[in-house]
Amino acid sequence: MSGPPLGRPKTLSKEEKKQALESERVRNSIEGKFGQAKRRFSLNRVMAKLPHTSKTAIAITFLVMNLSTYLSRVFCAFLYLFFKNRPFFELGINKNYNMQFINN
């Protein structure tokens, strides 16, 4: 990863701009994940006294985040497989509405 060049602003080549943009995208995704950990999984409330206890709490937080992501993917796959061969309510609402509209 690269950061912005230090010193006076100078003209950058297209390759350097492209690399800086890619690095910024990577940093944004990483910082977004840390923000999610702080907001949703209480990573900002780690108040352990010993360093190894803090590391353990942080590791458990990220383990829970990974398990949450895995569980949501499994649930989506289950719903896809469950409803793949079952039409939702057999589209009875549309059939009844069309029949009433035609009869009137």
FIVOZA-250838 format. One record per residue (C-alpha): residue in one letter; x negated, y negated, z. Coordinates in steps of 0.2 Angstrom, whole numbers, padded with zeros to 4 digits, always signed. Each point is the difference from the previous one (the first is absolute). Last residue first. Layout:
N
aXYZ...
//
This chain:
104
n+0334+0035-0068n-0004+0018-0004i-0017-0004-0008f-0006-0011+0015q+0005+0013+0012m-0009+0014-0009n-0016-0011-0002y+0000-0004+0019n+0002+0018+0004k-0014+0006-0011n-0011-0014+0006i+0002+0004+0019g-0002+0019-0004l-0018-0002-0006e-0003+0017+0007f-0002-0007+0017f-0019-0002-0003p-0004+0013-0014r-0009+0015+0008n-0014+0008-0010k-0014-0013+0004f+0008-0006+0017f-0009+0012+0011l-0016-0001-0010y-0001-0019+0000l+0005-0001+0018f-0013+0012+0005a-0013-0009-0010c+0005-0016+0008f-0001+0008+0017v-0018+0007-0003r-0006-0017-0006s+0008-0009+0016l-0009+0013+0011y-0017-0002-0009t+0001-0019+0003s+0005+0002+0018l-0014+0013+0002n-0013-0012-0007m+0006-0014+0012v+0000+0012+0015l-0018+0004-0004f-0004-0018-0002t+0007-0004+0017i-0009+0016+0007a-0016-0007-0006i+0003-0017+0007a+0004+0008+0017t-0016+0011-0001k-0011-0015-0004s+0007-0009+0015t-0004+0014+0011h-0017+0002-0007p-0003-0019+0004l+0006+0001+0018k+0013-0012+0007a+0015+0004-0011m+0011-0014-0005v+0006+0005-0017r+0015-0012-0003n-0004-0006-0017l+0001+0017-0008s+0018+0000+0005f+0006+0012-0014r+0012-0012-0010r-0008-0017+0001k-0019+0004+0004a+0000+0016-0011q+0009-0010-0014g-0013-0014+0001f-0014+0013-0001k+0008+0007-0016g+0002-0017-0007e-0019-0003+0003i-0005+0015-0009s+0012-0004-0015n-0007-0018+0000r-0018+0005+0001v+0002+0012-0015r+0009-0013-0011e-0014-0013+0005s-0013+0012-0006e+0008+0003-0016l+0001-0019-0003a-0018-0002+0005q-0005+0013-0012k+0010-0008-0014k-0007-0017+0003e-0018+0008+0000e+0004+0009-0016k+0007-0016-0008s-0016-0010+0004l+0001-0013+0014t-0002-0018-0001k-0007-0008+0016p+0007-0005+0016r-0014-0006+0012g-0006+0013+0013l+0006+0017+0004p+0008+0011-0013p+0017+0007+0004g+0000+0017+0007s-0005+0017-0008m+0006+0017+0004
//
